[in-house]
Amino acid sequence: MDIEVIYHAVGSVLTLFLIGGIGYVLARRGWFTPDSKALLPKLVTLVALPAFMLHNITASFDREALYHLIYGSLIPFASITLCFGVSVFLAGLFNVAQQRRGIFQVGFTASNTIFIGVPVNLALFGERALPYVLLYYFANTTFFWTVGNYLLAADGGHREKIFSLGSLRQIVSPPMLGFLLGLALLMLNVKLPFFVADAARYLGNLTTPLIILFLGVMVQGIRLRSIRPDKELLLLLMGRFIISPLSILLLSLFFPIPELMRNVFIIQASLPTVASLSLLAGYYGSDPDFATLAVGATTLLSIITIPLIMIIIMH
């Protein structure tokens, strides 16, 4: 195995952990109040990431590249559908409790495509990976805020519509709007004024450090002693780190896509479960402890799995 591939994979992830470690230490020292903890993801979601997407699309892509984006967008939707079908089958086969069945199925299927996906893929592949990150994000977010929201509500005994105005707002988020605006300008062959492009680039450069600092702050709050594996958690881990990335690999054999796109999709599919899982589980009153356990366990385990998967796909 090429030692340079191992060095790059491990080194890229260690870079992120060094930045995250700063957030962890600062959180331990009491630098972050509840308000400041809420500010970091808002800055990323509403300011930095939309600007990053706008600049990246307009500066790095051309019309010819749009074909690959449109064609490749089918793979994440197919992968997520396949993984969800497997989660439903396993939930019935292993008799997952009704109170946590939706949490299990959503945690098995949906990954943390923004707050871990963006910095990891940027570190591993560079800025050219970001459009592919957003394609997977769109499919992942569509699933989470429609089918996922419905299942989590059902766990708590609530009835929710699969499609609603609220779910549409979550899908068409500021980062996605930045992505779509960049595509529109590209299609119309409109160039941004240099001062607007520079402003978008400077704001976009905040994305990775803010996200990783925020993750360090969040990890500081995870109680390791509370992580006790049971059958549901072990099955969920298998879904996140084995079945989901394998589904991308399998689909790419039948529907060939560019190598970089495939690798980004594999990384996106193998990330920790979506962080909003515990938030919605608490909101609907199902089993927030299990949801928090799933988020915490998959996040910590990704320290090992991300370099391993990177080494495998780059070999």
C-alpha positions in Angstrom: 0.0 0.0 0.0 1.3 3.5 -0.9 2.7 5.1 2.2 1.9 8.6 0.8 -1.8 7.7 0.6 -1.8 6.6 4.2 0.1 9.8 5.2 -2.3 12.0 3.4 -5.4 10.4 4.7 -4.3 10.3 8.3 -2.6 13.7 8.1 -5.7 15.4 6.7 -7.9 14.1 9.4 -5.3 14.9 12.1 -5.3 18.5 10.9 -9.1 18.7 11.6 -8.6 17.1 15.0 -5.9 19.7 15.9 -8.4 22.5 15.2 -11.2 20.6 16.9 -8.9 20.1 19.9 -8.6 23.9 20.3 -12.4 24.1 20.4 -12.5 21.2 23.0 -9.9 23.0 25.2 -11.7 26.3 25.0 -15.0 24.6 25.9 -13.3 22.9 28.9 -12.1 26.4 30.0 -15.6 27.8 29.9 -15.2 30.1 26.9 -18.5 29.0 25.3 -21.9 29.9 26.8 -25.1 28.4 25.4 -25.6 31.6 23.2 -22.1 31.4 21.8 -22.5 27.7 21.1 -25.6 28.6 19.0 -23.7 31.4 17.2 -21.1 29.2 15.5 -23.5 26.9 13.5 -25.5 30.0 12.6 -22.4 31.8 11.2 -21.6 28.7 9.2 -25.1 27.9 7.9 -26.3 31.5 7.2 -23.0 33.3 6.2 -19.9 31.3 5.6 -21.1 28.2 3.7 -23.5 30.0 1.3 -20.7 32.4 0.4 -18.3 29.5 0.0 -20.7 27.7 -2.4 -21.3 30.8 -4.5 -17.6 31.5 -4.9 -16.7 27.8 -5.5 -19.3 27.2 -8.2 -18.7 30.4 -10.1 -14.9 30.2 -9.9 -14.2 26.4 -10.3 -16.9 25.1 -12.7 -18.1 25.5 -16.2 -21.2 24.6 -18.2 -19.7 21.3 -19.3 -19.2 20.2 -15.7 -22.9 20.6 -15.0 -23.8 17.4 -16.9 -21.7 15.3 -14.4 -23.5 17.1 -11.5 -27.0 16.3 -12.8 -26.1 12.7 -13.7 -24.3 12.1 -10.5 -27.1 13.4 -8.3 -29.0 10.2 -8.9 -26.4 8.1 -6.9 -27.0 9.7 -3.5 -30.8 9.4 -3.8 -30.5 5.8 -4.8 -28.0 5.0 -2.0 -30.1 6.6 0.7 -33.2 4.8 -0.6 -31.3 1.5 -0.5 -29.9 2.0 3.0 -33.3 3.0 4.3 -34.8 -0.2 2.9 -32.1 -2.2 4.7 -32.8 -0.3 7.9 -36.5 -1.1 7.8 -35.7 -4.8 7.2 -33.2 -5.0 10.1 -35.5 -3.1 12.4 -38.2 -5.8 11.8 -35.7 -8.7 11.9 -34.1 -7.7 15.2 -37.4 -6.4 16.7 -36.2 -2.9 17.4 -38.4 -1.2 20.0 -41.2 0.9 18.5 -40.1 3.9 20.6 -36.7 4.0 18.9 -37.5 2.4 15.6 -37.6 5.7 13.7 -34.4 6.9 15.4 -32.7 3.7 14.4 -33.8 3.9 10.8 -33.0 7.5 10.4 -29.6 7.2 12.2 -28.8 4.2 10.1 -29.5 6.1 6.8 -28.7 9.8 7.3 -25.2 11.2 7.8 -23.7 14.5 9.0 -23.1 15.9 5.6 -22.4 19.5 6.5 -20.7 19.9 9.9 -18.4 16.9 9.3 -18.8 16.3 5.6 -17.6 19.7 4.4 -14.3 20.0 6.4 -13.4 16.3 5.9 -13.9 16.4 2.1 -12.2 19.7 1.8 -9.2 18.4 3.8 -9.1 15.2 1.8 -9.9 16.4 -1.8 -9.8 20.2 -1.8 -12.3 22.7 -3.0 -13.1 20.8 -6.2 -15.0 18.3 -4.0 -17.5 20.8 -2.6 -20.2 20.6 -5.4 -20.3 16.9 -4.9 -20.6 17.4 -1.1 -23.7 19.5 -1.8 -25.3 17.0 -4.1 -25.1 14.4 -1.3 -26.2 17.0 1.2 -29.3 17.7 -0.9 -30.4 14.1 -1.0 -29.5 13.5 2.7 -31.4 16.6 3.8 -34.4 15.8 1.6 -34.7 12.4 3.3 -34.1 13.6 6.8 -36.7 16.4 6.8 -39.4 14.4 5.0 -39.3 10.7 5.7 -37.0 11.1 8.7 -39.1 13.8 10.3 -42.2 11.6 9.8 -40.6 8.6 11.4 -39.2 10.5 14.4 -42.6 12.0 15.0 -44.2 8.5 14.8 -41.8 7.3 17.5 -43.2 9.8 19.9 -46.8 9.1 18.9 -47.3 12.2 16.8 -48.7 12.5 13.2 -46.7 14.6 10.8 -47.0 15.1 7.1 -44.1 13.7 5.1 -44.1 16.8 2.9 -44.8 20.2 4.4 -43.8 23.9 4.1 -41.5 23.4 7.1 -39.6 20.5 5.5 -39.3 22.5 2.3 -37.6 25.3 4.2 -35.1 22.9 5.8 -34.3 21.4 2.4 -33.9 24.7 0.5 -31.5 26.1 3.1 -29.0 29.0 2.7 -26.1 26.7 1.6 -28.4 25.1 -1.0 -29.5 28.6 -2.1 -25.8 29.6 -2.5 -25.3 26.5 -4.6 -28.3 27.2 -6.8 -27.4 30.8 -7.3 -23.9 29.8 -8.4 -25.4 27.4 -10.9 -27.8 30.0 -12.2 -24.9 32.5 -12.7 -22.9 29.8 -14.4 -25.7 28.9 -16.8 -26.3 32.6 -17.6 -22.6 33.2 -18.1 -22.7 36.0 -15.6 -19.5 37.0 -13.8 -19.5 38.3 -10.3 -17.9 41.7 -9.8 -14.4 41.1 -8.4 -15.2 42.7 -5.0 -18.3 40.5 -4.6 -16.3 37.4 -5.5 -13.5 38.4 -3.1 -16.0 39.0 -0.3 -17.6 35.6 -0.9 -14.2 33.9 -0.9 -13.1 35.6 2.4 -16.3 34.7 4.1 -16.2 31.2 2.6 -12.8 30.6 4.1 -14.3 30.8 7.5 -16.3 27.6 6.9 -13.9 24.9 7.8 -12.3 26.4 11.0 -15.7 27.5 12.4 -17.2 24.0 11.8 -14.3 22.2 13.3 -14.2 24.5 16.4 -17.9 23.9 16.8 -17.4 20.1 16.7 -14.7 20.3 19.3 -17.0 22.2 21.6 -19.8 19.6 21.0 -17.5 16.6 21.6 -16.4 18.1 24.9 -20.0 17.7 26.1 -20.2 13.9 25.2 -20.1 11.7 28.2 -18.0 8.6 27.3 -19.3 6.6 30.2 -22.8 6.9 28.8 -21.8 5.0 25.6 -22.8 1.4 26.2 -23.3 -0.7 23.0 -26.6 -2.6 22.5 -27.9 -4.5 19.5 -29.6 -1.4 18.1 -26.5 0.7 18.4 -24.3 -2.0 16.8 -26.6 -2.4 13.9 -26.7 1.4 13.5 -22.9 1.6 13.4 -22.9 -1.2 10.8 -25.3 0.9 8.7 -23.3 4.1 9.0 -19.8 2.8 8.5 -20.2 -0.4 6.3 -23.6 -0.7 4.5 -23.9 3.0 3.5 -20.5 3.4 1.9 -20.8 0.0 0.2 -24.1 1.0 -1.4 -22.3 3.9 -3.1 -19.5 1.6 -4.3 -22.1 -0.9 -5.6 -24.2 1.8 -7.4 -21.1 3.3 -9.0 -20.3 0.0 -10.6 -23.7 0.1 -12.5 -23.8 3.8 -13.0 -20.2 5.0 -13.7 -19.4 8.5 -12.3 -16.1 10.4 -12.1 -13.6 9.0 -9.5 -13.6 12.2 -7.4 -17.4 12.3 -7.3 -17.5 8.6 -6.3 -14.9 9.1 -3.5 -16.7 12.1 -2.1 -20.0 10.2 -2.1 -18.4 7.3 -0.3 -16.9 9.6 2.4 -20.3 11.4 2.8 -22.1 8.1 3.1 -19.7 6.9 5.8 -19.9 9.9 8.1 -21.5 10.0 11.6 -25.2 10.1 11.9 -26.9 13.5 11.4 -26.6 15.7 14.5 -30.3 16.9 14.4 -31.4 13.3 15.2 -31.1 13.9 19.0 -32.8 17.4 18.6 -35.9 16.0 16.9 -36.1 12.9 19.1 -36.2 15.2 22.1 -38.8 17.5 20.4 -41.1 14.6 19.7 -40.5 12.9 23.0 -39.5 9.5 21.7 -36.1 8.2 23.0 -33.6 11.2 23.0 -31.1 9.3 25.0 -30.7 6.6 22.3 -30.6 9.4 19.6 -27.8 11.2 21.6 -26.0 8.0 22.1 -26.1 7.3 18.3 -24.8 10.7 17.4 -22.0 10.6 20.1 -20.9 7.1 19.3 -20.7 7.5 15.6 -18.9 10.9 15.9 -16.2 9.5 18.2 -15.8 6.3 16.1 -15.4 8.4 12.9 -11.9 9.3 14.3 -10.9 5.8 13.3 -13.2 5.1 10.3 -12.6 8.2 8.2 -8.9 7.6 7.7 -9.5 3.8 7.2 -12.1 4.4 4.5 -9.9 7.1 2.8 -7.0 4.6 2.7 -9.3 1.9 1.2 -10.8 4.1 -1.6 -7.5 5.7 -2.5 -5.6 2.5 -2.7 
